[in-house]
Amino acid sequence: MKNVSITVTEAARNFADCINRVRYQDTTFVLMKNGTPVARLVPNRETVCTGRDLLEALAGSRLSADEAEEWQKDLEHARGTIKPPVNKWR
């Protein structure tokens, strides 16, 4: 991954190019304002597992009674402790 420092003005003037370089060339841009870093444009590496993904992954598996019971306990624990993702765009 390549890090590039540019001014906020340069980023604004070349925004589409910056986004393309972030996506296709794995470039990270550090946006500078008056010589101080204020923001970053970084590739989004976040992956999300949906319920459908989990269903497909588990569809072909066969669990013993003990494994199924342990899995049920793990699932209940996860439901009680894992928070839903935050909507970053609000």
Secondary structure, 3 states (H helix, E strand, C coil): CEEEEEEHHHHHHCHHHHHHHHHHHCEEEEEEECCEEEEEECCCCCCCCCHHHHHHHHHCCCCCHHHHHHHHHHHHHHHHHCCCCCCCCC
